Amino acid sequence: MRLKEIQRTAHQAWSPAGHHPIYLALGTSAQQLDASFNTTAALEIFEMDFSDPSLDMELKGSLPTSNR
């Protein structure tokens, strides 16, 4: 059963267990092709909202980077 999903190839880190709302940080790597055919590197922060019935997570912020 899926609760939420993000169509990215990335490294992940969750916010601390006692922290609310729950955030997921994703670090994408340049040269890795994802579902959107994007090949740039970025740090992205998503909010996990279980009251929203959709599979989507809200993007709270994104920081493109030239580092891989």
C-alpha positions in Angstrom: 0.0 0.0 0.0 1.5 3.3 -1.1 0.9 6.3 1.1 3.0 8.9 -0.8 5.5 8.8 -3.7 7.9 11.1 -5.5 9.2 10.3 -9.0 12.9 11.1 -8.4 16.2 9.2 -8.3 17.7 10.7 -5.1 19.4 10.2 -1.7 16.9 10.8 1.1 16.9 12.0 4.7 13.9 12.3 7.0 13.3 15.1 9.6 13.6 14.0 13.2 10.8 11.7 14.5 9.5 14.3 17.0 9.4 17.1 14.4 6.0 18.0 12.9 5.2 18.5 10.1 7.3 15.7 8.7 9.8 16.7 6.0 11.8 14.6 3.5 15.0 16.0 2.1 16.1 14.7 -1.3 19.5 15.2 -2.9 19.4 14.5 -6.7 22.6 13.9 -8.6 23.5 15.4 -11.9 23.8 12.9 -14.8 21.1 10.6 -13.3 18.1 10.6 -15.5 14.7 10.7 -13.7 11.1 10.3 -14.9 11.1 14.0 -16.0 14.3 13.6 -18.0 15.9 16.2 -15.7 19.7 15.8 -15.3 20.5 18.7 -12.9 21.5 18.3 -9.3 19.3 19.8 -6.6 18.4 19.7 -2.9 14.6 19.4 -2.5 12.5 19.5 0.7 9.0 17.9 0.6 6.3 17.9 3.3 4.6 14.6 4.2 0.9 15.3 4.8 -1.0 12.2 5.7 -4.3 14.1 5.8 -4.0 14.6 2.0 -5.3 11.4 0.3 -3.3 11.9 -2.9 0.1 10.2 -3.4 1.8 13.5 -4.0 4.0 15.3 -1.5 4.2 19.1 -1.5 7.5 20.6 -2.6 8.4 23.2 0.1 11.7 24.3 -1.4 14.3 23.5 -4.1 17.9 24.6 -4.4 19.7 23.8 -7.7 23.4 23.1 -7.3 26.3 22.7 -9.7 27.8 20.1 -7.4 27.1 16.5 -8.1 
